[in-house]
Amino acid sequence: MTQETENAARCAEATGITSVRATPLRLSVSDSIEDAASLILLAALDQFTANAAIFAKAETIESVHQMRVALRRLQIGRAHV
């Protein structure tokens, strides 16, 4: 787990947040396909790991749902790389 993901999980626990949604991406027309794919996959991975950390502490249904959403995004992204 990255430091950023660990911090997000701690913050979520402290504030009572039950899940973390994907953050909006800012892609540019000048980004290469590879760069855009990397950003999309990293965002999905961050979403998954943050929700896994929340689930490990609080076992919320919403965190499971958001992990599922993140996994689906990872699968779709992987299929297009």
Secondary structure, 3 states (H helix, E strand, C coil): CCHHHHHHHHHHHHHCCCCCCCCCCCCCCCCCHHHHHHHHHHHHHHHHHHHHHHHHHHCCHHHHHHHHHHHHHHHHHHHCC
